[in-house]
Each structure stands twice: as C-alpha cells, then as structure tokens.
Amino acid sequence: MENQNLFDLRIDDESASFLKEISKWGRFLSILSFIVIGFYILVMLFVTMVGSIASTSMEAAYGGAANPMSAMFASGVSMVFMIIYMALLLIPVVYLYRFPRASKMRWTAATRHW
C-alpha cells in the first residue's frame, strides 16, 4: 500500500457536489443557530429582570426584610452563568458558520487539479 499525503487529497465531482450541498446546509443551520441564540439571550434577560423584580416584591409583600442586594446578587449570578453558557454555545456555531467558506475554497482548489 502506498503512503499517501493527507494534504494531497483529490475530490471527484460527486464528492464536490456533496460538499456544496453540505456547505449550503451548514450556512443555513449556522444562521438559524445565531437567531435562536439571540432569542435565547433576549428571553434570559427578560426572565432575569422579571425574577429580580418579583423577588424584591415578594420579600416586601410577605414582611421579609426587603434586601435589594439579594435579588441583585441572584440576578447577577444567573447573568454570569448565562454569559458563560452563551459563549460556550457560540463556539461551535461560529465554526459551523466558517465551514462553508473553507469547504468552498477546498473544493475549488481540488477541482483545479484535474
């Protein structure tokens, strides 16, 4: 068996058409993921604000010491976790968004070798 270099990979016409189709779906799914993540961020901001307001109102309504710092701390902690979660969620989506351009460059370079 002959030793083949991985970077000397040849792509036939059928594989190139599959790569084109995959890159179209990758672009679509990445844009859809960006939109979903944006909605998720908006919903989490809304829920955090409503939760902060509700906890302050509940403490005041039920005779507890209305400590606004506890509500601000709880909402701040949830915001930090949300930011970390969104950053971890965005990493694969960004790579999925970059994939179609890289694959297009690959299959155009590979088809020129023919």
N, C-alpha and C positions, 0 to 999 in steps of 0.2 A: 504494500500500500504506500502510496506516495505521500510525502509530507506536504500539506497544503497550508499556505498562509491564510489566516482568517481575514486579513485585510484585502486579499486578492479574490474576494468573493464575487462570483458572477451571478447576475439575476436575469432570468429569462423573461419573456413577455408576459407569461401567465403570472409569475411572481410579482412583476412590476404592476400589473393590473390589480392584484390583491393588495399591494402596498398603497396604491392610490385610493382604493376603497377604504382601507383601514385608516388612512390619514384623514379622509373626509369625516368618518365617524369619530375619530379622535378629536378633531377640531369641534365638531358639534357637541360631543359629550363634555369637553372641557369648558366650552362657553356656557352650557347648561349648568355645569357644576359651579361656575363662578356666580351665576344668577341665584342658584339655590343657596350658596354660602352667603351671598349678600342678603337674601331674605332672612336667613337664619340669624345673621348678625342683628338685623333690624328687630326681629322678634325677641331676641335675647336682651337687647337694650330696653325694649318696651317692658318685658317681664321684670327685669331688674329694677326699673324705675317704679313700676306699679307695686312690686314687692316691698321696696323701701318705703313707699308712701303708706302702704297697707300695714306694715309692721309698726310704724310710728303711730298711726291712727288706732290700731288695736291696743297698743300699750296705753295710750291716753284714754281710750274708751273704757277699759277694764280696770282702771285705777292703778295700773302699774306706773312706776316711775318712767315717764316718757324720756328715755335716753336716746336722743337722735344719733349719738355716736354708734350705738349697737346696730342700728339699721344701716348707717353709712358703712360700718365695717363689714357687715354681711353682704351688702351690695358690692362693696369694693373687692371682697374676696371672690365673689362669684364672677365679677368682671375680669379679674386676673386669670381665673381658670378658663373663662370663655376665650380670652385673647390667646392663651396658650393652645387651647383646643383648635381654634380657628387657624393659627399659624401651622400647627401640625397637619391640619386638613388641607391647607392650601399648597403644601409642598408637592404632593403627588399630582394635584390638579395643574400646577404650573408646568411640571414635566410633561403631563399629557397635552397641554397646550403647545409646548415646544416640539412635540413629536412630529406633527405633520410637516413642518418646515424641514426638519432634519431628514425625514424619510424621503421627502421630495428631492432634496439635494442628493441623497444617496442613489435613488433610482434613476435620476437623470445622469449622474456620473457613471452609474453601472451600465446604462443603455448606450452610452457613448463609446464604450469599449468594444462594441460589436462591430 
